[in-house]
Amino acid sequence: MELLNVGDIAPDFETVDQYGKTVKLSSYRGKPVVLYFYPKDNTPGCTTEACNFRDNFNSFKDSGVEVIGVSVDSPESHKKFAEKYNLNFTLASDKSKDIVKKYGVLGLATAKRVTYIIDPDGKIAYVYPKVTPKDHALEVMNKLKDLGLVKNN
């Protein structure tokens, strides 16, 4: 499976989040979206990455950027993960593995750690094929600024 490329249309999807609410990518048109895929709830790297987005969430929110984490875990697992670490953004469940397949990030049984920045028109603006969880949120915010998708403050 190959990753999507810059300029590709981001495949739409519909699933549920940690609260059972519908998440549909196309409903975020008109604003940038950080779509980050991660292997598994409550594992060290995934927890570090999620907490990094949590700790930097206000800068994304204030810039009008949506953050969506996706793994193949269940909504129930996402809910426990979100509550345990006070995660303040959407965690989309992809139990069917349809989304990870569309985005070329299916590993052996889980999602690979890959992040896509999607522009307001629904196109892939940037791809992080390899992610270092510790400072990833800041790295993504800086890239959003470099791409002109958010204002430099």
RANORNOR-V690580 format. One record per helix or strand of 2 or more residues. SS is the DSSP state (helix for helix, strand for strand). FROM is the first residue (numbers start at 0). TO is the last residue. If there is no record, write none. Layout:
# RANORNOR-V690580
SS/FROM/TO + SS/FROM/TO
This chain:
# RANORNOR-V690580
strand/13/15 + strand/21/23 + helix/24/27 + strand/32/36 + helix/43/54 + helix/56/61 + strand/65/70 + helix/74/84 + strand/89/92 + helix/97/101 + strand/113/117 + strand/122/127 + helix/132/145
